[in-house]
Amino acid sequence: MSRTSKRNRRQSKPKPQQAPRPEQAQPEPAAPEPVLYERQTAFADVEDFETGLADEKQLQLLMKDWRKGRATRTIWDMITDGYVVIFSLVVIMAMIVSGIMSVQQSAAGCSTSGCLTARGLLPWLVLTLVVVVGVSVSRIFGPVIASAAEGFWLLDAPVRRSRLLNRRLWAVVIGACAIGVVLGGAVTMVTGLSWTAIGTWAAAIGLATAAVVALAAIEQAAERTTVLAVLQAVISVLAMGVLVAMIAVASDWISLPIDPAHTEEFGVGVLAVAGVAAIVCSVIARRNLHNVRRTRLVSGGDLLSGMQGAMFALDFGLMRDIVVNRRWLAKGHVHPSKGRSSGRAALIWREVERLLRNPRGVVVLLVSAVVPYALLSLGLGNLTPAVSAIVLMFVMVPFFDSLRVLSRTRGLARAFPMSTSQLNGSLTVVPAVLALLWAIAAGPAFVLIGPDAPTPAGLGNGLMKGLITAVAGYIAAMRWVTAKSADYSSPMVATGFGALPPGLMFNLVRGFDVIALITLPVLFGWSPMISIVIAIICYMVLRSGGINTQDLMEQNEEAQRQLAAAKKGGGVSGQREKITYTRSKR
């Protein structure tokens, strides 16, 4: 075998297979753990620290910084921008102070026993009235309140509630004291008393107001309302008794030995009692602040925030609507009753039912009939109709609630099958009857105490003044209720406080303008028939829905279209005449 054959044979012989080597298991790489992304912030987990009560002072400072940091203007900026308004207010206050000083000088010259007694009773009347107002306002708002945001995240926190509400309580008490001092001092200055007596009574009235506000805070923490309701009723009766006594003394019906020296001594006694009561009630209210429920605090804050929005628009009618809504929500429900008759008589009967359901307004109306007697006994003379009409206007406003609803809800007013004048006339029948009753009750004051002589002519003149006063208050209340709110879609007027709608400032004088128109002839000594004619004109305008410029423009355009159509088709026989009826918008 050749060498080549051996080589080929060796190459063709298969090689023996080698056993596979065992491979070592390679460890699998571990999956990376997921990393949670955390943003680097200044906050930290509370579990890493010790838990405990928060510092109320630091929370208050935090709230203060938060509010100030979002303010864009300061108080000084507002004052400098509205310098014209500030200057006007200063001038008006100077006029008021000058008037008070002149009245004080004239009152100091009164030397009769009846006049001196009436001057001595006037501080007591002011004391009772201011205290009643303080109790009423405290019952409506709280007096300690908190906003909804504070009640949501602050009052539910583990904090000492008394330390958060401490400053608010003292602010309310001190504010009530300051308001009482200003009102008491302003009214007692017209009595002609000495400056010492005026200062004493002003301080006494302020401390008494602070005492009743602190008492209201105590009752707020205790969830009671009976004590304040009884106190308000008792003080109201005392105020009525003082007013009647002052009228009787000034009219020489009775005699009470009260001179200025006794008035000053009584003022010192009232000051001491009111000071002790204010201190005691304030301390007790401060100790019970931690018992005030969050619901009571937030409810007063919600009411105040709603009234602030209405105050921003100078819409005092809306403010009253909010308060009335709050009152009837607290009442809950009433028993429905079936109506009677149809048409305008049904509306009148519904007003009678509303009057029977809430007779408190009638009692207040009858009590207000004493105002002309008191004013005439103080010697105001021809100013009595105007001042009495202002009081009557505020008393008559609750009787026009239905008229206000229909004047603000145009869709509801369109649902009635009658014109605007018929609808408004039906809703003002019951208030007109009440105004007539007020005139009958207050008319003798202008005859018995007034400057007119007790002759047939003087009797007629006095009764006419009483009727004019009642009519002025009645129409002024109608004007106050039906006045439209400011139209922010109209062109604005540039003022120191920014752009304002044209009708915004007129909201301040609505109602008072009607009283001025009707009572000015009486003030100047003109014939009462002039006031009657002005009152009839004002009533007819308000009964028809007022003067609406938009309706007048639409009626003018409709008349122009009819005139153009008549000119275009004039002389054509057989052409049908198109009859149109324009209904005034509500």
Summary of the structure (lengths in Angstrom):
residues: 586
radius of gyration: 38.3
end to end distance: 134.3
largest distance: 178.5
contacts: 1646
relative contact order: 0.07
helix: 71%
strand: 1%
